[in-house]
Amino acid sequence: MSVMREELHDLVDRLPEEKVAPLLRLVRGQLEKRSIVRDLPFVGLLEAEPDFAERSEEILSVEDNHSL
């Protein structure tokens, strides 16, 4: 067993019981193969004309000129 694993075992053995469950979840999470799920509540909130994406460079250019 490597030195790091021995140290990890020692540290886990010294943990108070109430700290074991969160650590166990963390370690299990490292071993599970699952895709990352991200909560992005802002996605899809933008409403615009159908050609907005196509005109985005033009729109940004006009906005930049107005800010000068």
PDB file of N, CA, C, O and CB in Angstrom:
ATOM      1  N   MET A   1       0.857  -1.181   0.000  1.00  0.00           N
ATOM      2  CA  MET A   1       0.000   0.000   0.000  1.00  0.00           C
ATOM      3  C   MET A   1       0.898   1.238   0.000  1.00  0.00           C
ATOM      4  O   MET A   1       1.925   1.277   0.678  1.00  0.00           O
ATOM      5  CB  MET A   1      -0.973   0.002   1.237  1.00  0.00           C
ATOM      6  N   SER A   2       0.492   2.244  -0.772  1.00  0.00           N
ATOM      7  CA  SER A   2       1.304   3.456  -0.880  1.00  0.00           C
ATOM      8  C   SER A   2       1.212   4.285   0.402  1.00  0.00           C
ATOM      9  O   SER A   2       0.306   4.109   1.216  1.00  0.00           O
ATOM     10  CB  SER A   2       0.857   4.297  -2.090  1.00  0.00           C
ATOM     11  N   VAL A   3       2.160   5.176   0.551  1.00  0.00           N
ATOM     12  CA  VAL A   3       2.198   6.058   1.720  1.00  0.00           C
ATOM     13  C   VAL A   3       0.943   6.930   1.778  1.00  0.00           C
ATOM     14  O   VAL A   3       0.395   7.163   2.855  1.00  0.00           O
ATOM     15  CB  VAL A   3       3.461   6.944   1.688  1.00  0.00           C
ATOM     16  N   MET A   4       0.492   7.408   0.621  1.00  0.00           N
ATOM     17  CA  MET A   4      -0.708   8.263   0.600  1.00  0.00           C
ATOM     18  C   MET A   4      -1.943   7.482   1.040  1.00  0.00           C
ATOM     19  O   MET A   4      -2.782   8.010   1.771  1.00  0.00           O
ATOM     20  CB  MET A   4      -0.931   8.847  -0.811  1.00  0.00           C
ATOM     21  N   ARG A   5      -2.061   6.229   0.601  1.00  0.00           N
ATOM     22  CA  ARG A   5      -3.214   5.416   1.004  1.00  0.00           C
ATOM     23  C   ARG A   5      -3.176   5.143   2.503  1.00  0.00           C
ATOM     24  O   ARG A   5      -4.209   5.180   3.171  1.00  0.00           O
ATOM     25  CB  ARG A   5      -3.245   4.086   0.222  1.00  0.00           C
ATOM     26  N   GLU A   6      -1.989   4.869   3.027  1.00  0.00           N
ATOM     27  CA  GLU A   6      -1.853   4.634   4.474  1.00  0.00           C
ATOM     28  C   GLU A   6      -2.263   5.875   5.252  1.00  0.00           C
ATOM     29  O   GLU A   6      -2.962   5.782   6.262  1.00  0.00           O
ATOM     30  CB  GLU A   6      -0.400   4.237   4.833  1.00  0.00           C
ATOM     31  N   GLU A   7      -1.827   7.038   4.778  1.00  0.00           N
ATOM     32  CA  GLU A   7      -2.205   8.282   5.446  1.00  0.00           C
ATOM     33  C   GLU A   7      -3.711   8.497   5.374  1.00  0.00           C
ATOM     34  O   GLU A   7      -4.326   8.902   6.361  1.00  0.00           O
ATOM     35  CB  GLU A   7      -1.470   9.475   4.819  1.00  0.00           C
ATOM     36  N   LEU A   8      -4.310   8.231   4.218  1.00  0.00           N
ATOM     37  CA  LEU A   8      -5.750   8.377   4.068  1.00  0.00           C
ATOM     38  C   LEU A   8      -6.491   7.450   5.033  1.00  0.00           C
ATOM     39  O   LEU A   8      -7.444   7.871   5.689  1.00  0.00           O
ATOM     40  CB  LEU A   8      -6.167   8.086   2.621  1.00  0.00           C
ATOM     41  N   HIS A   9      -6.061   6.208   5.119  1.00  0.00           N
ATOM     42  CA  HIS A   9      -6.682   5.263   6.050  1.00  0.00           C
ATOM     43  C   HIS A   9      -6.582   5.781   7.481  1.00  0.00           C
ATOM     44  O   HIS A   9      -7.555   5.724   8.233  1.00  0.00           O
ATOM     45  CB  HIS A   9      -6.020   3.875   5.938  1.00  0.00           C
ATOM     46  N   ASP A  10      -5.426   6.280   7.853  1.00  0.00           N
ATOM     47  CA  ASP A  10      -5.225   6.799   9.212  1.00  0.00           C
ATOM     48  C   ASP A  10      -6.144   7.989   9.482  1.00  0.00           C
ATOM     49  O   ASP A  10      -6.768   8.071  10.540  1.00  0.00           O
ATOM     50  CB  ASP A  10      -3.754   7.210   9.422  1.00  0.00           C
ATOM     51  N   LEU A  11      -6.221   8.894   8.535  1.00  0.00           N
ATOM     52  CA  LEU A  11      -7.077  10.073   8.712  1.00  0.00           C
ATOM     53  C   LEU A  11      -8.549   9.693   8.814  1.00  0.00           C
ATOM     54  O   LEU A  11      -9.280  10.249   9.634  1.00  0.00           O
ATOM     55  CB  LEU A  11      -6.877  11.048   7.556  1.00  0.00           C
ATOM     56  N   VAL A  12      -8.983   8.752   7.987  1.00  0.00           N
ATOM     57  CA  VAL A  12     -10.382   8.301   8.034  1.00  0.00           C
ATOM     58  C   VAL A  12     -10.677   7.652   9.381  1.00  0.00           C
ATOM     59  O   VAL A  12     -11.739   7.879   9.962  1.00  0.00           O
ATOM     60  CB  VAL A  12     -10.680   7.305   6.881  1.00  0.00           C
ATOM     61  N   ASP A  13      -9.752   6.853   9.873  1.00  0.00           N
ATOM     62  CA  ASP A  13      -9.947   6.207  11.171  1.00  0.00           C
ATOM     63  C   ASP A  13     -10.065   7.218  12.307  1.00  0.00           C
ATOM     64  O   ASP A  13     -10.710   6.938  13.318  1.00  0.00           O
ATOM     65  CB  ASP A  13      -8.803   5.254  11.453  1.00  0.00           C
ATOM     66  N   ARG A  14      -9.455   8.378  12.154  1.00  0.00           N
ATOM     67  CA  ARG A  14      -9.489   9.406  13.210  1.00  0.00           C
ATOM     68  C   ARG A  14     -10.691  10.328  13.120  1.00  0.00           C
ATOM     69  O   ARG A  14     -10.930  11.121  14.031  1.00  0.00           O
ATOM     70  CB  ARG A  14      -8.237  10.233  13.158  1.00  0.00           C
ATOM     71  N   LEU A  15     -11.459  10.237  12.027  1.00  0.00           N
ATOM     72  CA  LEU A  15     -12.627  11.107  11.870  1.00  0.00           C
ATOM     73  C   LEU A  15     -13.707  10.807  12.900  1.00  0.00           C
ATOM     74  O   LEU A  15     -13.930   9.650  13.255  1.00  0.00           O
ATOM     75  CB  LEU A  15     -13.201  10.963  10.472  1.00  0.00           C
ATOM     76  N   PRO A  16     -14.377  11.854  13.381  1.00  0.00           N
ATOM     77  CA  PRO A  16     -15.564  11.618  14.217  1.00  0.00           C
ATOM     78  C   PRO A  16     -16.667  10.993  13.361  1.00  0.00           C
ATOM     79  O   PRO A  16     -16.737  11.241  12.158  1.00  0.00           O
ATOM     80  CB  PRO A  16     -16.065  12.951  14.875  1.00  0.00           C
ATOM     81  N   GLU A  17     -17.507  10.201  13.971  1.00  0.00           N
ATOM     82  CA  GLU A  17     -18.523   9.436  13.235  1.00  0.00           C
ATOM     83  C   GLU A  17     -19.411  10.319  12.355  1.00  0.00           C
ATOM     84  O   GLU A  17     -19.781   9.912  11.254  1.00  0.00           O
ATOM     85  CB  GLU A  17     -19.392   8.665  14.212  1.00  0.00           C
ATOM     86  N   GLU A  18     -19.754  11.519  12.823  1.00  0.00           N
ATOM     87  CA  GLU A  18     -20.655  12.385  12.044  1.00  0.00           C
ATOM     88  C   GLU A  18     -20.015  12.916  10.756  1.00  0.00           C
ATOM     89  O   GLU A  18     -20.720  13.422   9.882  1.00  0.00           O
ATOM     90  CB  GLU A  18     -21.101  13.557  12.900  1.00  0.00           C
ATOM     91  N   LYS A  19     -18.714  12.808  10.632  1.00  0.00           N
ATOM     92  CA  LYS A  19     -18.018  13.264   9.419  1.00  0.00           C
ATOM     93  C   LYS A  19     -17.848  12.148   8.394  1.00  0.00           C
ATOM     94  O   LYS A  19     -17.430  12.404   7.265  1.00  0.00           O
ATOM     95  CB  LYS A  19     -16.653  13.832   9.782  1.00  0.00           C
ATOM     96  N   VAL A  20     -18.165  10.924   8.771  1.00  0.00           N
ATOM     97  CA  VAL A  20     -17.931   9.777   7.883  1.00  0.00           C
ATOM     98  C   VAL A  20     -18.884   9.777   6.692  1.00  0.00           C
ATOM     99  O   VAL A  20     -18.444   9.555   5.564  1.00  0.00           O
ATOM    100  CB  VAL A  20     -18.078   8.468   8.659  1.00  0.00           C
ATOM    101  N   ALA A  21     -20.177  10.020   6.910  1.00  0.00           N
ATOM    102  CA  ALA A  21     -21.166   9.949   5.829  1.00  0.00           C
ATOM    103  C   ALA A  21     -20.859  10.930   4.688  1.00  0.00           C
ATOM    104  O   ALA A  21     -20.891  10.522   3.527  1.00  0.00           O
ATOM    105  CB  ALA A  21     -22.558  10.229   6.385  1.00  0.00           C
ATOM    106  N   PRO A  22     -20.561  12.211   4.972  1.00  0.00           N
ATOM    107  CA  PRO A  22     -20.238  13.119   3.850  1.00  0.00           C
ATOM    108  C   PRO A  22     -18.987  12.688   3.082  1.00  0.00           C
ATOM    109  O   PRO A  22     -18.928  12.810   1.858  1.00  0.00           O
ATOM    110  CB  PRO A  22     -20.044  14.542   4.370  1.00  0.00           C
ATOM    111  N   LEU A  23     -18.002  12.191   3.799  1.00  0.00           N
ATOM    112  CA  LEU A  23     -16.782  11.733   3.142  1.00  0.00           C
ATOM    113  C   LEU A  23     -17.053  10.489   2.295  1.00  0.00           C
ATOM    114  O   LEU A  23     -16.514  10.348   1.197  1.00  0.00           O
ATOM    115  CB  LEU A  23     -15.693  11.439   4.184  1.00  0.00           C
ATOM    116  N   LEU A  24     -17.878   9.605   2.804  1.00  0.00           N
ATOM    117  CA  LEU A  24     -18.246   8.409   2.068  1.00  0.00           C
ATOM    118  C   LEU A  24     -18.951   8.759   0.763  1.00  0.00           C
ATOM    119  O   LEU A  24     -18.680   8.153  -0.274  1.00  0.00           O
ATOM    120  CB  LEU A  24     -19.135   7.518   2.921  1.00  0.00           C
ATOM    121  N   ARG A  25     -19.866   9.748   0.811  1.00  0.00           N
ATOM    122  CA  ARG A  25     -20.547  10.189  -0.411  1.00  0.00           C
ATOM    123  C   ARG A  25     -19.547  10.760  -1.419  1.00  0.00           C
ATOM    124  O   ARG A  25     -19.652  10.512  -2.620  1.00  0.00           O
ATOM    125  CB  ARG A  25     -21.623  11.244  -0.077  1.00  0.00           C
ATOM    126  N   LEU A  26     -18.594  11.514  -0.922  1.00  0.00           N
ATOM    127  CA  LEU A  26     -17.576  12.098  -1.798  1.00  0.00           C
ATOM    128  C   LEU A  26     -16.758  11.012  -2.488  1.00  0.00           C
ATOM    129  O   LEU A  26     -16.539  11.069  -3.698  1.00  0.00           O
ATOM    130  CB  LEU A  26     -16.651  13.026  -1.000  1.00  0.00           C
ATOM    131  N   VAL A  27     -16.311  10.037  -1.730  1.00  0.00           N
ATOM    132  CA  VAL A  27     -15.489   8.968  -2.290  1.00  0.00           C
ATOM    133  C   VAL A  27     -16.303   8.129  -3.269  1.00  0.00           C
ATOM    134  O   VAL A  27     -15.817   7.788  -4.347  1.00  0.00           O
ATOM    135  CB  VAL A  27     -14.918   8.079  -1.170  1.00  0.00           C
ATOM    136  N   ARG A  28     -17.534   7.796  -2.901  1.00  0.00           N
ATOM    137  CA  ARG A  28     -18.382   7.033  -3.823  1.00  0.00           C
ATOM    138  C   ARG A  28     -18.596   7.798  -5.121  1.00  0.00           C
ATOM    139  O   ARG A  28     -18.606   7.207  -6.201  1.00  0.00           O
ATOM    140  CB  ARG A  28     -19.736   6.711  -3.173  1.00  0.00           C
ATOM    141  N   GLY A  29     -18.768   9.112  -5.015  1.00  0.00           N
ATOM    142  CA  GLY A  29     -18.953   9.952  -6.201  1.00  0.00           C
ATOM    143  C   GLY A  29     -17.752   9.910  -7.126  1.00  0.00           C
ATOM    144  O   GLY A  29     -17.901  10.033  -8.342  1.00  0.00           O
ATOM    145  N   GLN A  30     -16.571   9.739  -6.567  1.00  0.00           N
ATOM    146  CA  GLN A  30     -15.361   9.649  -7.384  1.00  0.00           C
ATOM    147  C   GLN A  30     -15.274   8.323  -8.130  1.00  0.00           C
ATOM    148  O   GLN A  30     -14.606   8.229  -9.160  1.00  0.00           O
ATOM    149  CB  GLN A  30     -14.128   9.831  -6.515  1.00  0.00           C
ATOM    150  N   LEU A  31     -15.942   7.305  -7.615  1.00  0.00           N
ATOM    151  CA  LEU A  31     -15.867   5.977  -8.217  1.00  0.00           C
ATOM    152  C   LEU A  31     -16.986   5.708  -9.213  1.00  0.00           C
ATOM    153  O   LEU A  31     -16.860   4.836 -10.073  1.00  0.00           O
ATOM    154  CB  LEU A  31     -15.897   4.932  -7.144  1.00  0.00           C
ATOM    155  N   GLU A  32     -18.071   6.449  -9.100  1.00  0.00           N
ATOM    156  CA  GLU A  32     -19.202   6.237  -9.991  1.00  0.00           C
ATOM    157  C   GLU A  32     -18.923   6.854 -11.354  1.00  0.00           C
ATOM    158  O   GLU A  32     -18.370   7.948 -11.460  1.00  0.00           O
ATOM    159  CB  GLU A  32     -20.485   6.827  -9.389  1.00  0.00           C
ATOM    160  N   LYS A  33     -19.312   6.137 -12.376  1.00  0.00           N
ATOM    161  CA  LYS A  33     -19.194   6.674 -13.729  1.00  0.00           C
ATOM    162  C   LYS A  33     -20.546   7.242 -14.105  1.00  0.00           C
ATOM    163  O   LYS A  33     -21.474   6.502 -14.431  1.00  0.00           O
ATOM    164  CB  LYS A  33     -18.727   5.581 -14.756  1.00  0.00           C
ATOM    165  N   ARG A  34     -20.650   8.544 -14.057  1.00  0.00           N
ATOM    166  CA  ARG A  34     -21.906   9.197 -14.422  1.00  0.00           C
ATOM    167  C   ARG A  34     -21.584  10.514 -15.104  1.00  0.00           C
ATOM    168  O   ARG A  34     -20.528  11.111 -14.895  1.00  0.00           O
ATOM    169  CB  ARG A  34     -22.812   9.423 -13.174  1.00  0.00           C
ATOM    170  N   SER A  35     -22.498  10.933 -15.900  1.00  0.00           N
ATOM    171  CA  SER A  35     -22.290  12.196 -16.591  1.00  0.00           C
ATOM    172  C   SER A  35     -22.553  13.345 -15.622  1.00  0.00           C
ATOM    173  O   SER A  35     -23.318  13.219 -14.665  1.00  0.00           O
ATOM    174  CB  SER A  35     -23.205  12.303 -17.841  1.00  0.00           C
ATOM    175  N   ILE A  36     -21.910  14.443 -15.895  1.00  0.00           N
ATOM    176  CA  ILE A  36     -22.086  15.627 -15.059  1.00  0.00           C
ATOM    177  C   ILE A  36     -23.402  16.286 -15.429  1.00  0.00           C
ATOM    178  O   ILE A  36     -23.648  16.601 -16.594  1.00  0.00           O
ATOM    179  CB  ILE A  36     -20.899  16.622 -15.223  1.00  0.00           C
ATOM    180  N   VAL A  37     -24.237  16.489 -14.432  1.00  0.00           N
ATOM    181  CA  VAL A  37     -25.518  17.155 -14.640  1.00  0.00           C
ATOM    182  C   VAL A  37     -25.383  18.564 -14.105  1.00  0.00           C
ATOM    183  O   VAL A  37     -25.034  18.781 -12.944  1.00  0.00           O
ATOM    184  CB  VAL A  37     -26.696  16.388 -13.944  1.00  0.00           C
ATOM    185  N   ARG A  38     -25.662  19.497 -14.960  1.00  0.00           N
ATOM    186  CA  ARG A  38     -25.556  20.897 -14.542  1.00  0.00           C
ATOM    187  C   ARG A  38     -26.922  21.539 -14.599  1.00  0.00           C
ATOM    188  O   ARG A  38     -27.673  21.356 -15.557  1.00  0.00           O
ATOM    189  CB  ARG A  38     -24.554  21.675 -15.428  1.00  0.00           C
ATOM    190  N   ASP A  39     -27.229  22.281 -13.579  1.00  0.00           N
ATOM    191  CA  ASP A  39     -28.495  22.993 -13.518  1.00  0.00           C
ATOM    192  C   ASP A  39     -28.260  24.388 -14.083  1.00  0.00           C
ATOM    193  O   ASP A  39     -27.623  25.226 -13.445  1.00  0.00           O
ATOM    194  CB  ASP A  39     -29.057  23.052 -12.051  1.00  0.00           C
ATOM    195  N   LEU A  40     -28.772  24.626 -15.267  1.00  0.00           N
ATOM    196  CA  LEU A  40     -28.602  25.912 -15.932  1.00  0.00           C
ATOM    197  C   LEU A  40     -29.978  26.531 -16.157  1.00  0.00           C
ATOM    198  O   LEU A  40     -30.511  26.470 -17.265  1.00  0.00           O
ATOM    199  CB  LEU A  40     -27.834  25.753 -17.279  1.00  0.00           C
ATOM    200  N   PRO A  41     -30.554  27.125 -15.118  1.00  0.00           N
ATOM    201  CA  PRO A  41     -31.918  27.635 -15.227  1.00  0.00           C
ATOM    202  C   PRO A  41     -32.077  28.792 -16.198  1.00  0.00           C
ATOM    203  O   PRO A  41     -33.198  29.099 -16.602  1.00  0.00           O
ATOM    204  CB  PRO A  41     -32.391  28.061 -13.892  1.00  0.00           C
ATOM    205  N   PHE A  42     -30.988  29.441 -16.581  1.00  0.00           N
ATOM    206  CA  PHE A  42     -31.088  30.598 -17.462  1.00  0.00           C
ATOM    207  C   PHE A  42     -31.128  30.210 -18.936  1.00  0.00           C
ATOM    208  O   PHE A  42     -31.432  31.052 -19.782  1.00  0.00           O
ATOM    209  CB  PHE A  42     -29.930  31.530 -17.216  1.00  0.00           C
ATOM    210  N   VAL A  43     -30.831  28.963 -19.260  1.00  0.00           N
ATOM    211  CA  VAL A  43     -30.825  28.523 -20.649  1.00  0.00           C
ATOM    212  C   VAL A  43     -32.230  28.608 -21.223  1.00  0.00           C
ATOM    213  O   VAL A  43     -33.183  28.117 -20.618  1.00  0.00           O
ATOM    214  CB  VAL A  43     -30.277  27.088 -20.768  1.00  0.00           C
ATOM    215  N   GLY A  44     -32.356  29.219 -22.368  1.00  0.00           N
ATOM    216  CA  GLY A  44     -33.640  29.314 -23.046  1.00  0.00           C
ATOM    217  C   GLY A  44     -34.474  30.504 -22.629  1.00  0.00           C
ATOM    218  O   GLY A  44     -35.633  30.605 -23.033  1.00  0.00           O
ATOM    219  N   LEU A  45     -33.931  31.404 -21.840  1.00  0.00           N
ATOM    220  CA  LEU A  45     -34.702  32.550 -21.379  1.00  0.00           C
ATOM    221  C   LEU A  45     -34.710  33.709 -22.372  1.00  0.00           C
ATOM    222  O   LEU A  45     -35.550  34.602 -22.271  1.00  0.00           O
ATOM    223  CB  LEU A  45     -34.162  33.023 -20.064  1.00  0.00           C
ATOM    224  N   LEU A  46     -33.798  33.703 -23.314  1.00  0.00           N
ATOM    225  CA  LEU A  46     -33.698  34.793 -24.271  1.00  0.00           C
ATOM    226  C   LEU A  46     -34.754  34.635 -25.355  1.00  0.00           C
ATOM    227  O   LEU A  46     -34.866  33.586 -25.989  1.00  0.00           O
ATOM    228  CB  LEU A  46     -32.293  34.845 -24.890  1.00  0.00           C
ATOM    229  N   GLU A  47     -35.515  35.682 -25.552  1.00  0.00           N
ATOM    230  CA  GLU A  47     -36.495  35.689 -26.634  1.00  0.00           C
ATOM    231  C   GLU A  47     -36.080  36.751 -27.633  1.00  0.00           C
ATOM    232  O   GLU A  47     -35.792  37.888 -27.260  1.00  0.00           O
ATOM    233  CB  GLU A  47     -37.942  35.950 -26.100  1.00  0.00           C
ATOM    234  N   ALA A  48     -36.050  36.378 -28.899  1.00  0.00           N
ATOM    235  CA  ALA A  48     -35.649  37.323 -29.936  1.00  0.00           C
ATOM    236  C   ALA A  48     -36.228  36.892 -31.271  1.00  0.00           C
ATOM    237  O   ALA A  48     -36.851  35.838 -31.396  1.00  0.00           O
ATOM    238  CB  ALA A  48     -34.112  37.431 -30.023  1.00  0.00           C
ATOM    239  N   GLU A  49     -36.004  37.745 -32.266  1.00  0.00           N
ATOM    240  CA  GLU A  49     -36.468  37.440 -33.603  1.00  0.00           C
ATOM    241  C   GLU A  49     -35.757  36.187 -34.109  1.00  0.00           C
ATOM    242  O   GLU A  49     -34.676  35.854 -33.623  1.00  0.00           O
ATOM    243  CB  GLU A  49     -36.232  38.635 -34.555  1.00  0.00           C
ATOM    244  N   PRO A  50     -36.356  35.484 -35.089  1.00  0.00           N
ATOM    245  CA  PRO A  50     -35.734  34.259 -35.613  1.00  0.00           C
ATOM    246  C   PRO A  50     -34.335  34.461 -36.182  1.00  0.00           C
ATOM    247  O   PRO A  50     -33.520  33.540 -36.138  1.00  0.00           O
ATOM    248  CB  PRO A  50     -36.606  33.675 -36.675  1.00  0.00           C
ATOM    249  N   ASP A  51     -34.037  35.655 -36.718  1.00  0.00           N
ATOM    250  CA  ASP A  51     -32.727  35.866 -37.322  1.00  0.00           C
ATOM    251  C   ASP A  51     -31.724  36.513 -36.364  1.00  0.00           C
ATOM    252  O   ASP A  51     -30.675  36.987 -36.802  1.00  0.00           O
ATOM    253  CB  ASP A  51     -32.870  36.720 -38.555  1.00  0.00           C
ATOM    254  N   PHE A  52     -32.023  36.539 -35.095  1.00  0.00           N
ATOM    255  CA  PHE A  52     -31.161  37.201 -34.114  1.00  0.00           C
ATOM    256  C   PHE A  52     -29.741  36.644 -34.137  1.00  0.00           C
ATOM    257  O   PHE A  52     -28.779  37.412 -34.131  1.00  0.00           O
ATOM    258  CB  PHE A  52     -31.749  37.055 -32.718  1.00  0.00           C
ATOM    259  N   ALA A  53     -29.598  35.336 -34.162  1.00  0.00           N
ATOM    260  CA  ALA A  53     -28.267  34.729 -34.160  1.00  0.00           C
ATOM    261  C   ALA A  53     -27.497  35.097 -35.422  1.00  0.00           C
ATOM    262  O   ALA A  53     -26.297  35.365 -35.370  1.00  0.00           O
ATOM    263  CB  ALA A  53     -28.373  33.206 -34.034  1.00  0.00           C
ATOM    264  N   GLU A  54     -28.186  35.108 -36.539  1.00  0.00           N
ATOM    265  CA  GLU A  54     -27.539  35.449 -37.799  1.00  0.00           C
ATOM    266  C   GLU A  54     -27.088  36.908 -37.810  1.00  0.00           C
ATOM    267  O   GLU A  54     -26.074  37.240 -38.424  1.00  0.00           O
ATOM    268  CB  GLU A  54     -28.484  35.181 -38.969  1.00  0.00           C
ATOM    269  N   ARG A  55     -27.831  37.772 -37.139  1.00  0.00           N
ATOM    270  CA  ARG A  55     -27.527  39.208 -37.142  1.00  0.00           C
ATOM    271  C   ARG A  55     -26.681  39.625 -35.947  1.00  0.00           C
ATOM    272  O   ARG A  55     -26.419  40.817 -35.783  1.00  0.00           O
ATOM    273  CB  ARG A  55     -28.811  40.012 -37.156  1.00  0.00           C
ATOM    274  N   SER A  56     -26.246  38.697 -35.112  1.00  0.00           N
ATOM    275  CA  SER A  56     -25.576  39.053 -33.863  1.00  0.00           C
ATOM    276  C   SER A  56     -24.320  39.901 -34.073  1.00  0.00           C
ATOM    277  O   SER A  56     -24.098  40.862 -33.336  1.00  0.00           O
ATOM    278  CB  SER A  56     -25.214  37.800 -33.110  1.00  0.00           C
ATOM    279  N   GLU A  57     -23.499  39.559 -35.065  1.00  0.00           N
ATOM    280  CA  GLU A  57     -22.292  40.352 -35.313  1.00  0.00           C
ATOM    281  C   GLU A  57     -22.650  41.780 -35.713  1.00  0.00           C
ATOM    282  O   GLU A  57     -22.015  42.733 -35.259  1.00  0.00           O
ATOM    283  CB  GLU A  57     -21.433  39.697 -36.407  1.00  0.00           C
ATOM    284  N   GLU A  58     -23.651  41.927 -36.552  1.00  0.00           N
ATOM    285  CA  GLU A  58     -24.099  43.255 -36.977  1.00  0.00           C
ATOM    286  C   GLU A  58     -24.613  44.052 -35.778  1.00  0.00           C
ATOM    287  O   GLU A  58     -24.282  45.226 -35.614  1.00  0.00           O
ATOM    288  CB  GLU A  58     -25.201  43.138 -38.055  1.00  0.00           C
ATOM    289  N   ILE A  59     -25.403  43.417 -34.964  1.00  0.00           N
ATOM    290  CA  ILE A  59     -25.973  44.077 -33.786  1.00  0.00           C
ATOM    291  C   ILE A  59     -24.872  44.519 -32.830  1.00  0.00           C
ATOM    292  O   ILE A  59     -24.902  45.641 -32.325  1.00  0.00           O
ATOM    293  CB  ILE A  59     -26.955  43.140 -33.064  1.00  0.00           C
ATOM    294  N   LEU A  60     -23.902  43.644 -32.579  1.00  0.00           N
ATOM    295  CA  LEU A  60     -22.802  43.996 -31.681  1.00  0.00           C
ATOM    296  C   LEU A  60     -21.958  45.116 -32.244  1.00  0.00           C
ATOM    297  O   LEU A  60     -21.508  45.985 -31.496  1.00  0.00           O
ATOM    298  CB  LEU A  60     -21.930  42.787 -31.411  1.00  0.00           C
ATOM    299  N   SER A  61     -21.734  45.117 -33.539  1.00  0.00           N
ATOM    300  CA  SER A  61     -20.965  46.162 -34.180  1.00  0.00           C
ATOM    301  C   SER A  61     -21.641  47.523 -34.014  1.00  0.00           C
ATOM    302  O   SER A  61     -20.991  48.520 -33.702  1.00  0.00           O
ATOM    303  CB  SER A  61     -20.771  45.841 -35.654  1.00  0.00           C
ATOM    304  N   VAL A  62     -22.945  47.544 -34.227  1.00  0.00           N
ATOM    305  CA  VAL A  62     -23.705  48.780 -34.076  1.00  0.00           C
ATOM    306  C   VAL A  62     -23.656  49.261 -32.632  1.00  0.00           C
ATOM    307  O   VAL A  62     -23.501  50.457 -32.385  1.00  0.00           O
ATOM    308  CB  VAL A  62     -25.161  48.578 -34.524  1.00  0.00           C
ATOM    309  N   GLU A  63     -23.786  48.348 -31.676  1.00  0.00           N
ATOM    310  CA  GLU A  63     -23.740  48.701 -30.258  1.00  0.00           C
ATOM    311  C   GLU A  63     -22.363  49.255 -29.884  1.00  0.00           C
ATOM    312  O   GLU A  63     -22.272  50.221 -29.126  1.00  0.00           O
ATOM    313  CB  GLU A  63     -24.076  47.474 -29.387  1.00  0.00           C
ATOM    314  N   ASP A  64     -21.296  48.655 -30.408  1.00  0.00           N
ATOM    315  CA  ASP A  64     -19.953  49.136 -30.122  1.00  0.00           C
ATOM    316  C   ASP A  64     -19.762  50.548 -30.628  1.00  0.00           C
ATOM    317  O   ASP A  64     -19.131  51.365 -29.957  1.00  0.00           O
ATOM    318  CB  ASP A  64     -18.916  48.217 -30.737  1.00  0.00           C
ATOM    319  N   ASN A  65     -20.294  50.850 -31.797  1.00  0.00           N
ATOM    320  CA  ASN A  65     -20.155  52.195 -32.367  1.00  0.00           C
ATOM    321  C   ASN A  65     -20.930  53.223 -31.556  1.00  0.00           C
ATOM    322  O   ASN A  65     -20.508  54.375 -31.451  1.00  0.00           O
ATOM    323  CB  ASN A  65     -20.634  52.211 -33.820  1.00  0.00           C
ATOM    324  N   HIS A  66     -22.067  52.817 -30.976  1.00  0.00           N
ATOM    325  CA  HIS A  66     -22.850  53.738 -30.144  1.00  0.00           C
ATOM    326  C   HIS A  66     -22.175  54.047 -28.809  1.00  0.00           C
ATOM    327  O   HIS A  66     -22.396  55.108 -28.225  1.00  0.00           O
ATOM    328  CB  HIS A  66     -24.227  53.158 -29.889  1.00  0.00           C
ATOM    329  N   SER A  67     -21.361  53.122 -28.336  1.00  0.00           N
ATOM    330  CA  SER A  67     -20.724  53.341 -27.023  1.00  0.00           C
ATOM    331  C   SER A  67     -19.500  54.230 -27.104  1.00  0.00           C
ATOM    332  O   SER A  67     -18.959  54.616 -26.068  1.00  0.00           O
ATOM    333  CB  SER A  67     -20.334  52.018 -26.407  1.00  0.00           C
ATOM    334  N   LEU A  68     -19.042  54.571 -28.315  1.00  0.00           N
ATOM    335  CA  LEU A  68     -17.860  55.442 -28.466  1.00  0.00           C
ATOM    336  C   LEU A  68     -18.159  56.865 -28.231  1.00  0.00           C
ATOM    337  O   LEU A  68     -17.266  57.707 -28.323  1.00  0.00           O
ATOM    338  CB  LEU A  68     -17.271  55.302 -29.811  1.00  0.00           C
TER     339      LEU A  68
END
